[in-house]
């Protein structure tokens, strides 16, 4: 179940703030045409690192169910590893899709919610876990959808384009 007795509220606020800051930063960059190649590479990398650090911490603390942690870590690990391998292989980088961003937003909400659901009042104990699951399930599902049905075909096409000369 979501929540543990030892989870600090500071971690929840820190995760929530980081997720909100990431969204605001991206919105401003796109809105005011401040998008850079460095930002396109660095922002997703920082997002992966945040999740790859936060999720094991929440798992160790007992604040997140193992299935949620494993699925989230697996997805983040696959995306991070694929990005490194593709960059090393000379495959052109492609932009994050709307679906990929949308799949990440529920995780931005779910993970900060996780430590807060175990608050002391009965109402919050009854309402908190369903809210966490409400964001966890569709968020994980949508994030895997974006990997399997968008990023994988885009990766394959980029790989084929980058290596078409060597295949002839």
Secondary structure, 3 states (H helix, E strand, C coil): CCCCCCCCHHHHHHHHHHHHHHHHHHHHHHHCCCCCHHHHHHHHHHHHHHHHHHHHHHHHHCCCCHHHHHHHHHHHHHHHHHHHHHHHCCCCCCCCCHHHHHHHHHHHHHHHHHHHCCCCCHHHHHHHHHHHHHHHHHHHHHHHHHHHHHHHHHHHHHHHHHCHHHHC
